[in-house]
Structures are given as C-alpha cells and as structure tokens.
Amino acid sequence: MAFAAILKTASANLQRYFKAVEVSRRFKRIAEAQGADPSAWNEFEQGVAARHSQDILAPVDGFIREIHPREIGLGLVGLGAGRKVSSDLVDPTAGITFLKRRGSEVVKNEIMARVQWSGDSVDAPVSVKRVANAFEIGESAPQGRPLIYFTIK
C-alpha cells in the first residue's frame, strides 16, 4: 500500500516536471521568434548568483504577527528588484527568500528571510533595514484570518 502511494506521488511529480520543461521550451521558442537572444535564456536557466546577500534576523523572541508587503516591496525596489522611474535598470538577481511566514515562532537572531542583490547601491543598507522592519514580531501568535471575508449575492 505504501509503495503504491510513493509510486503515485513520483508519477505526479514527473508529470509536473515534464510539463514545466515543455512550457519552458515553448516560451523560449516564442521569445526567440520575437528576436530575443537565446544565450540570455540559457544564462537565465542556469541562474545568476547575486553578489550580495544579507540575512534578515529576528530582533527578539516571539511570533511573526505580520509581514508588511508594501515595505518589503519598497525595500526590494531600493535593492534593484523594481523601478522608481521608468529609466531605472532592474537587477534580475535582486529578491527575497522568506524562511519564515506569518505566525511562525522565532527566537532572537533566527533567520526570517534573506535578501540578495548585485548592484552597488548606496541605498542598500537603508533598503535592507526597510525589509527587516517589515516583520512585526509580537509575544503571541496572530489570530488566523478568515478564509472567506464576504460573499456577493
């Protein structure tokens, strides 16, 4: 019985993988048909490592009561993940990896997230601080949010 479940899970995982590979191939063909450089796509598939990274640490013991998305977004824009004005360049390596989520219990100096970027922005320390301040830590776990806020009739 357990082997059948493992086989079913493995089969589903393989199907998702092959579908993702096919989607990637189709996207690449469409991009090339529109004049995209195929070597750029290969670099993207291999991934480009960011030159800088910084862990976002829990300042105190407690629970993550809220993660403010606007502050995360504005902090990441300062690291190059977005534009302030249309002429700004976007750093494709800039981003965030969340290691904890709302409701997670954390201890002081535990890693909650990691930001990464490649640019040499003088705003980087301020932007990293803004991302860190987006995490609201409290003494108790937050209440669950309703799955349905309202219905339209």
C-alpha positions as CSV (number, residue, x, y, z in Angstrom):
1,M,0.0,0.0,0.0
2,A,2.8,2.5,0.9
3,F,4.7,1.6,-2.3
4,A,1.6,2.4,-4.4
5,A,1.3,5.8,-2.8
6,I,5.0,6.5,-3.3
7,L,4.7,5.5,-7.0
8,K,1.6,7.7,-7.5
9,T,3.4,10.7,-5.9
10,A,6.5,10.1,-8.0
11,S,4.4,9.8,-11.2
12,A,2.7,13.1,-10.4
13,N,6.0,14.8,-9.8
14,L,7.4,13.6,-13.1
15,Q,4.3,14.7,-15.0
16,R,4.7,18.2,-13.4
17,Y,8.4,18.3,-14.3
18,F,7.9,17.3,-17.9
19,K,5.0,19.8,-18.3
20,A,7.3,22.6,-16.8
21,V,10.1,21.6,-19.3
22,E,7.7,21.8,-22.2
23,V,6.4,25.2,-21.1
24,S,10.0,26.4,-20.8
25,R,10.8,25.2,-24.3
26,R,7.6,26.8,-25.8
27,F,8.4,30.1,-24.0
28,K,12.0,30.0,-25.3
29,R,10.7,29.5,-28.9
30,I,8.3,32.4,-28.6
31,A,11.0,34.7,-27.2
32,E,13.4,33.7,-30.0
33,A,10.8,34.3,-32.6
34,Q,10.4,37.8,-31.3
35,G,14.1,38.5,-31.5
36,A,15.3,37.5,-28.0
37,D,18.9,36.4,-27.7
38,P,18.9,32.6,-27.0
39,S,22.1,32.8,-25.0
40,A,20.4,35.1,-22.5
41,W,17.8,32.4,-21.9
42,N,20.5,29.8,-21.2
43,E,22.1,32.1,-18.7
44,F,18.7,32.6,-17.0
45,E,18.1,28.8,-16.8
46,Q,21.5,28.3,-15.2
47,G,20.8,31.1,-12.7
48,V,22.9,34.0,-11.9
49,A,24.2,34.3,-8.4
50,A,23.7,37.6,-6.6
51,R,26.9,39.4,-5.5
52,H,25.5,40.5,-2.1
53,S,23.1,38.9,0.3
54,Q,22.0,39.7,3.8
55,D,20.0,37.7,6.3
56,I,17.0,39.3,8.0
57,L,17.3,38.3,11.6
58,A,14.6,38.2,14.3
59,P,15.3,41.1,16.7
60,V,13.6,39.4,19.6
61,D,11.9,36.1,20.6
62,G,8.3,35.9,19.6
63,F,5.9,35.3,16.8
64,I,5.8,36.9,13.4
65,R,2.5,38.7,13.7
66,E,2.6,40.5,10.4
67,I,4.8,40.9,7.3
68,H,4.0,44.2,5.7
69,P,4.2,43.6,1.9
70,R,4.4,47.3,0.9
71,E,7.6,47.7,3.0
72,I,9.0,44.5,1.6
73,G,8.3,45.8,-2.0
74,L,9.7,49.3,-1.4
75,G,12.8,47.8,0.2
76,L,13.4,45.5,-2.7
77,V,13.0,48.3,-5.2
78,G,15.8,50.1,-3.4
79,L,17.9,46.9,-4.0
80,G,17.1,47.0,-7.7
81,A,14.3,44.5,-7.9
82,G,12.0,47.1,-9.3
83,R,12.0,50.6,-10.7
84,K,11.4,54.0,-9.1
85,V,11.3,55.6,-12.5
86,S,10.9,54.0,-15.9
87,S,14.6,54.7,-16.8
88,D,15.9,52.6,-13.8
89,L,17.5,49.3,-14.6
90,V,16.2,46.2,-12.9
91,D,18.6,43.8,-11.2
92,P,17.5,40.3,-12.1
93,T,19.4,38.8,-9.1
94,A,17.6,41.1,-6.6
95,G,14.9,39.5,-4.5
96,I,14.0,37.9,-1.2
97,T,13.7,34.4,0.1
98,F,11.3,34.0,3.0
99,L,12.3,31.4,5.5
100,K,9.6,32.1,8.0
101,R,6.0,33.2,7.5
102,R,3.2,35.0,9.4
103,G,2.5,33.0,12.6
104,S,6.0,31.4,12.8
105,E,7.7,31.4,16.1
106,V,11.2,32.9,16.1
107,V,14.0,33.2,18.5
108,K,16.3,36.2,18.7
109,N,18.8,36.3,15.8
110,E,17.0,33.5,13.9
111,I,17.0,34.0,10.1
112,M,13.5,35.0,8.9
113,A,14.4,35.9,5.3
114,R,17.3,36.5,3.1
115,V,17.6,39.4,0.6
116,Q,20.1,39.4,-2.3
117,W,21.2,41.8,-5.0
118,S,24.1,42.6,-7.3
119,G,24.2,46.3,-7.6
120,D,26.4,48.6,-5.6
121,S,23.6,50.9,-4.4
122,V,24.4,53.3,-1.6
123,D,20.8,52.8,-0.6
124,A,21.4,49.1,0.1
125,P,21.7,49.4,4.0
126,V,18.6,51.5,4.2
127,S,16.7,49.1,1.9
128,V,17.7,46.1,3.9
129,K,16.7,47.8,7.1
130,R,13.3,48.6,5.5
131,V,12.8,45.0,4.7
132,A,13.8,44.0,8.2
133,N,11.3,46.5,9.7
134,A,8.5,44.9,7.6
135,F,8.5,42.0,10.0
136,E,6.3,42.7,13.0
137,I,7.2,40.5,16.0
138,G,4.9,40.0,19.0
139,E,4.7,37.9,22.1
140,S,1.7,35.9,21.0
141,A,0.8,34.1,17.7
142,P,-1.5,36.1,15.5
143,Q,-5.1,35.1,15.1
144,G,-6.0,33.2,12.0
145,R,-7.6,35.1,9.1
146,P,-10.9,34.1,7.8
147,L,-10.8,32.0,4.6
148,I,-13.9,33.9,3.3
149,Y,-14.2,37.6,4.0
150,F,-17.7,38.1,2.4
151,T,-19.9,36.7,-0.3
152,I,-21.5,38.5,-3.1
153,K,-25.1,37.6,-3.7
